[in-house]
Amino acid sequence: MTKQLFHPTICWQNGAVKLIDQTELPLKTKYLYCRDVKTLWHAIKRLSVRGAPAIGVAAGFGVLLGIKDYKGKDNKKFLKDLRKLCDYIGSSRPTAVNLFNVLDRMERVAEQNSHLSVDQIKKLLKAEALAVYEEDRRVCRRMGDYGSRLIKNKQSIMTICNAGALATVDYGTALGVMYSAKTAGKKFHVYACETRPLLQGARLTAWELKRAKIDVTLICDNMAATVMKQGKVQAIFTGADRVAANGDSANKIGTYNLAVLAKYHKIPFYIVAPYSTFDLKIKSGKEIPIEERKPDEVAGFRTIRTAPKGIKVFNPAFDVTDHSLISGIVTEAGIIRPPFKTNIKKIFKCYGST
């Protein structure tokens, strides 16, 4: 279904990274062409490309931008320069672990083939970046198939931020579940939280679902509790930017609010995240670095200021939902249920070397 609805959010085209500038949506569909790594770094930083899986794909392509004009022949120097390049790309945003997982993959490919010529290593790096791109497309559809089983006919579900085609290559994590449910013939309704301060729910998720002809109602974030209390929500699905070994999950600020409310109202709360979003090196969400963004994002929107000048602003981009509030985590390997610490290890043991 989404093959006709959504063009790739990001792709490698003629030596450049082509991506949809998501800061312009829904008013305008504009493409950016990043021909150097600095331009791509700024595109990640300013959220022209966002969503953990899409950022991971961007990281791989960023490496290609950084090495495409590399002329040196010294392998050791190339590896040293590659590490510096990866560190630079990794400095764009700290929370989404996909970014770092892909950069680690790229470094590992180069190190494992350090006996080859620089030109040969560059070819292998390009193949790896394109593999990451194709994996995302395949994995999102697999998660969609697993997660769609959790949606019952005529249910109403809720989501926050954007975990759809725009957050991945072309399908989505949480919204991918909804696309697969629609393809399976299920009829359901979605409440999309607007997602302050940058309105990814209003600008991106509402736009996607409307295009997919899925029944969607936009609500302000502070309306979620009332909608749940009125019995209008039967399940909640969100994406994630990093999942710890115990199941604690970082996602867009406001996700924790929904999880607490869902627990109180006895509504199942599901995270949808691929293996590349798991960080099994950290024990719990306490170790997840939380990005803080500019005050202007809260004190106004685009060119319009809505708060007094000089006002103090706290603007964390993410919060962490405790594993005890999560009913299940939908992955490409199946649905992980509590106890998460044990079952995350169990379900992903076959992924250990990837």
C-alpha positions as CSV (number, residue, x, y, z in Angstrom):
1,M,0.0,0.0,0.0
2,T,2.6,2.5,1.0
3,K,4.7,2.0,-2.1
4,Q,2.1,4.2,-3.9
5,L,1.6,6.5,-1.0
6,F,5.1,7.4,0.1
7,H,8.3,8.1,-1.8
8,P,11.5,7.2,0.1
9,T,12.2,9.7,2.9
10,I,15.9,9.4,2.2
11,C,17.9,7.8,-0.5
12,W,21.4,7.8,-2.2
13,Q,21.2,9.4,-5.6
14,N,24.0,10.2,-8.0
15,G,26.6,10.7,-5.2
16,A,24.3,12.8,-3.0
17,V,21.8,12.2,-0.2
18,K,18.2,13.1,-1.3
19,L,15.8,13.6,1.6
20,I,12.4,15.1,2.3
21,D,12.8,18.3,4.3
22,Q,10.4,17.4,7.1
23,T,10.5,20.9,8.6
24,E,8.5,22.1,5.6
25,L,5.7,19.6,5.9
26,P,2.7,19.5,5.6
27,L,2.5,22.8,3.8
28,K,5.2,22.0,1.2
29,T,7.0,18.9,0.0
30,K,10.5,20.0,-0.5
31,Y,13.6,17.8,-1.2
32,L,17.1,18.6,0.1
33,Y,20.2,17.3,-1.8
34,C,23.1,16.9,0.6
35,R,26.3,16.7,-1.4
36,D,28.7,17.0,1.5
37,V,28.7,15.6,5.1
38,K,28.4,19.0,6.7
39,T,25.1,19.7,5.0
40,L,23.8,16.3,6.0
41,W,25.0,16.9,9.6
42,H,22.9,20.1,9.7
43,A,19.9,18.3,8.1
44,I,20.0,15.8,11.0
45,K,20.5,18.5,13.6
46,R,17.7,20.7,12.4
47,L,15.3,17.7,12.0
48,S,15.0,17.9,8.2
49,V,15.5,14.2,8.6
50,R,14.4,12.6,11.9
51,G,13.2,9.4,13.4
52,A,15.7,6.9,14.7
53,P,15.7,4.5,11.7
54,A,15.9,7.3,9.2
55,I,18.8,8.9,11.1
56,G,20.6,5.5,11.0
57,V,20.2,5.4,7.3
58,A,21.4,9.0,7.1
59,A,24.5,8.1,9.1
60,G,25.5,5.4,6.6
61,F,25.0,7.8,3.7
62,G,26.9,10.5,5.6
63,V,30.0,8.3,5.7
64,L,29.7,7.9,1.9
65,L,29.6,11.7,1.5
66,G,32.6,12.0,3.7
67,I,34.8,9.5,1.8
68,K,33.6,9.9,-1.8
69,D,36.4,12.4,-2.7
70,Y,39.0,10.7,-0.5
71,K,42.2,10.4,-2.6
72,G,44.7,9.0,-0.1
73,K,46.1,5.5,-0.4
74,D,47.4,4.9,3.1
75,N,45.0,2.4,4.8
76,K,46.0,3.4,8.4
77,K,45.4,7.0,7.7
78,F,42.1,6.2,6.0
79,L,40.9,4.3,9.0
80,K,41.9,7.1,11.3
81,D,40.1,9.7,9.2
82,L,37.1,7.4,9.0
83,R,36.8,7.3,12.8
84,K,37.0,11.1,12.9
85,L,34.3,11.3,10.3
86,C,32.0,8.9,12.3
87,D,32.6,10.9,15.5
88,Y,31.6,14.0,13.6
89,I,28.4,12.5,12.3
90,G,27.6,11.0,15.7
91,S,27.8,14.5,17.3
92,S,24.6,15.6,15.4
93,R,22.1,14.0,17.9
94,P,22.9,12.0,21.0
95,T,19.7,9.9,21.8
96,A,18.8,7.8,18.7
97,V,21.1,4.8,19.0
98,N,20.5,3.8,15.4
99,L,22.9,6.6,14.4
100,F,25.7,5.1,16.5
101,N,24.9,1.5,15.6
102,V,25.2,2.2,11.9
103,L,28.4,4.2,12.4
104,D,29.8,1.2,14.3
105,R,28.9,-1.0,11.4
106,M,30.7,1.2,8.9
107,E,33.8,1.3,11.1
108,R,33.7,-2.4,11.6
109,V,33.5,-3.1,7.8
110,A,36.6,-0.9,7.2
111,E,38.6,-2.4,10.1
112,Q,37.8,-6.0,9.1
113,N,38.9,-5.3,5.5
114,S,41.9,-3.1,6.4
115,H,44.2,-5.4,4.3
116,L,42.4,-4.2,1.1
117,S,43.1,-1.0,-0.8
118,V,41.4,2.2,0.2
119,D,39.3,2.1,-3.0
120,Q,38.2,-1.4,-2.3
121,I,37.2,-0.5,1.3
122,K,35.2,2.5,-0.1
123,K,33.2,0.1,-2.3
124,L,32.5,-2.1,0.7
125,L,31.4,0.9,2.7
126,K,29.0,1.9,0.0
127,A,27.5,-1.6,-0.1
128,E,27.1,-1.6,3.7
129,A,25.3,1.8,3.7
130,L,22.9,0.5,0.9
131,A,22.4,-2.7,2.9
132,V,21.3,-0.6,5.9
133,Y,18.8,1.2,3.6
134,E,17.3,-2.1,2.3
135,E,17.2,-3.7,5.8
136,D,15.1,-0.8,7.1
137,R,12.5,-1.4,4.4
138,R,12.4,-5.1,5.1
139,V,12.4,-4.8,8.9
140,C,9.6,-2.2,9.0
141,R,7.3,-4.4,7.0
142,R,8.1,-7.4,9.2
143,M,7.3,-5.4,12.4
144,G,4.1,-4.2,10.7
145,D,3.0,-7.8,10.2
146,Y,3.6,-8.7,13.8
147,G,2.2,-5.6,15.3
148,S,-1.0,-5.5,13.2
149,R,-2.1,-8.7,15.0
150,L,-2.5,-6.5,18.1
151,I,-5.1,-4.2,16.4
152,K,-8.6,-5.4,16.6
153,N,-11.3,-4.4,14.1
154,K,-13.2,-1.2,15.0
155,Q,-10.7,-0.2,17.7
156,S,-9.5,3.3,18.4
157,I,-5.7,3.6,19.0
158,M,-3.5,6.5,20.0
159,T,0.0,7.5,19.0
160,I,2.4,10.4,19.6
161,C,5.1,12.1,17.5
162,N,5.8,10.4,14.1
163,A,6.9,6.8,13.8
164,G,5.8,6.4,10.2
165,A,7.2,6.4,6.7
166,L,8.9,9.8,7.4
167,A,10.8,8.3,10.4
168,T,12.1,5.4,8.3
169,V,12.9,4.8,4.6
170,D,9.3,4.4,3.5
171,Y,7.1,2.5,5.8
172,G,7.3,3.1,9.6
173,T,7.5,1.5,12.9
174,A,4.3,2.3,15.0
175,L,2.5,3.7,11.9
176,G,3.8,0.7,9.9
177,V,1.7,-1.5,12.2
178,M,-1.3,0.6,11.2
179,Y,-0.5,0.4,7.5
180,S,-0.2,-3.4,7.8
181,A,-3.5,-3.6,9.7
182,K,-5.2,-1.6,7.0
183,T,-3.8,-3.8,4.3
184,A,-5.2,-6.8,6.3
185,G,-8.6,-5.2,5.9
186,K,-9.1,-4.0,9.5
187,K,-11.1,-0.8,10.1
188,F,-9.9,1.3,13.0
189,H,-9.5,4.9,14.2
190,V,-6.4,6.8,15.3
191,Y,-6.0,9.6,17.8
192,A,-2.8,11.5,16.9
193,C,-1.3,13.6,19.7
194,E,0.0,16.9,18.2
195,T,3.4,16.5,19.9
196,R,4.6,19.8,21.3
197,P,6.8,21.7,20.8
198,L,7.5,20.9,17.1
199,L,4.2,19.3,16.3
200,Q,5.4,16.2,14.6
201,G,2.1,14.5,15.3
202,A,0.1,17.3,13.7
203,R,2.5,18.1,10.9
204,L,3.7,14.6,10.0
205,T,1.6,11.8,11.5
206,A,-1.7,13.4,10.6
207,W,-0.4,14.1,7.1
208,E,0.7,10.5,6.6
209,L,-2.4,8.8,8.0
210,K,-4.7,11.1,6.0
211,R,-2.7,10.2,2.8
212,A,-3.1,6.5,3.7
213,K,-6.9,7.0,4.1
214,I,-6.8,5.9,7.7
215,D,-9.4,7.6,10.0
216,V,-7.5,10.0,12.2
217,T,-8.4,12.6,14.7
218,L,-5.8,15.2,15.9
219,I,-5.8,16.1,19.6
220,C,-3.6,18.4,21.7
221,D,-1.2,16.4,24.0
222,N,-3.1,17.6,27.1
223,M,-6.3,16.0,25.8
224,A,-5.0,12.5,26.0
225,A,-6.1,11.7,29.5
226,T,-9.7,12.9,28.9
227,V,-9.9,10.8,25.7
228,M,-8.7,7.7,27.6
229,K,-11.1,8.4,30.5
230,Q,-14.0,8.5,28.0
231,G,-13.2,5.0,26.9
232,K,-12.2,6.1,23.4
233,V,-8.8,4.4,23.3
234,Q,-8.2,0.6,23.3
235,A,-4.4,0.6,22.6
236,I,-1.4,2.9,22.3
237,F,1.5,2.4,19.8
238,T,4.6,4.5,19.8
239,G,8.1,4.3,18.3
240,A,11.4,4.5,20.2
241,D,14.8,6.1,19.8
242,R,16.6,3.8,22.2
243,V,15.6,0.7,24.1
244,A,17.7,-0.4,27.1
245,A,18.5,-4.0,28.0
246,N,15.7,-4.0,30.6
247,G,13.1,-2.6,28.2
248,D,13.2,1.0,29.3
249,S,12.5,3.0,26.2
250,A,13.4,6.6,25.2
251,N,11.0,8.3,22.8
252,K,9.6,11.7,22.0
253,I,8.9,13.8,25.1
254,G,5.3,13.1,26.2
255,T,5.5,9.4,25.6
256,Y,6.0,8.7,29.3
257,N,2.9,10.7,30.0
258,L,0.9,8.4,27.7
259,A,2.3,5.3,29.3
260,V,1.4,6.4,32.8
261,L,-2.1,7.4,31.7
262,A,-2.4,4.1,29.9
263,K,-1.5,2.1,33.0
264,Y,-4.0,4.0,35.1
265,H,-6.8,3.4,32.5
266,K,-5.8,-0.2,31.9
267,I,-5.0,0.4,28.2
268,P,-2.2,-1.7,26.6
269,F,0.9,0.4,25.7
270,Y,3.2,-0.9,22.9
271,I,6.6,0.2,21.7
272,V,7.4,-0.6,18.1
273,A,11.2,-0.7,17.5
274,P,13.7,-2.7,15.4
275,Y,16.8,-4.4,16.7
276,S,18.9,-1.5,15.6
277,T,17.1,0.7,18.2
278,F,18.1,-1.6,21.1
279,D,21.2,-0.7,23.1
280,L,22.0,-3.8,25.0
281,K,25.1,-2.3,26.4
282,I,23.1,-0.2,28.8
283,K,21.2,-1.8,31.7
284,S,18.4,0.8,32.1
285,G,16.9,4.0,30.8
286,K,18.9,5.9,33.4
287,E,21.9,5.6,31.1
288,I,20.2,6.9,28.0
289,P,21.5,10.4,27.1
290,I,18.6,12.8,26.6
291,E,19.1,15.6,24.0
292,E,18.1,19.1,25.1
293,R,17.2,21.4,22.3
294,K,17.0,25.2,21.8
295,P,14.7,27.3,23.9
296,D,13.2,28.9,20.8
297,E,11.4,25.7,20.0
298,V,9.2,26.1,23.1
299,A,9.0,29.9,23.2
300,G,7.6,30.1,19.7
301,F,6.8,28.2,16.5
302,R,8.7,28.8,13.3
303,T,8.9,32.6,12.9
304,I,6.1,33.4,15.5
305,R,7.1,34.0,19.1
306,T,4.5,32.9,21.7
307,A,6.4,33.5,25.0
308,P,8.0,36.6,26.6
309,K,11.6,37.3,25.6
310,G,14.1,36.2,28.2
311,I,11.8,33.5,29.7
312,K,13.6,30.4,31.0
313,V,12.9,27.3,29.0
314,F,13.5,23.6,29.6
315,N,13.3,21.6,26.4
316,P,14.3,17.9,26.5
317,A,13.5,16.2,23.2
318,F,12.9,12.8,24.7
319,D,11.7,11.1,27.9
320,V,12.1,7.5,29.1
321,T,9.2,5.1,29.7
322,D,9.9,2.6,32.4
323,H,9.6,-1.0,31.2
324,S,7.0,-1.7,33.9
325,L,4.6,0.5,31.9
326,I,5.1,-1.3,28.6
327,S,2.7,-4.2,27.6
328,G,4.9,-5.4,24.7
329,I,7.7,-4.3,22.3
330,V,7.0,-5.1,18.7
331,T,10.2,-6.1,16.8
332,E,11.1,-7.7,13.5
333,A,11.7,-10.9,15.4
334,G,8.3,-10.9,17.1
335,I,6.5,-9.3,20.0
336,I,8.6,-9.2,23.3
337,R,6.5,-9.5,26.5
338,P,7.6,-9.0,30.1
339,P,9.9,-9.9,31.7
340,F,11.8,-7.8,29.2
341,K,15.3,-8.3,30.5
342,T,15.0,-12.1,30.0
343,N,12.9,-12.0,26.8
344,I,14.9,-9.3,25.0
345,K,18.0,-11.5,25.3
346,K,16.1,-14.6,24.2
347,I,14.4,-13.1,21.2
348,F,17.5,-11.4,19.8
349,K,20.1,-14.1,20.5
350,C,20.1,-14.9,16.7
351,Y,20.9,-11.2,16.0
352,G,23.9,-11.1,18.3
353,S,26.5,-10.7,15.5
354,T,24.6,-8.1,13.4
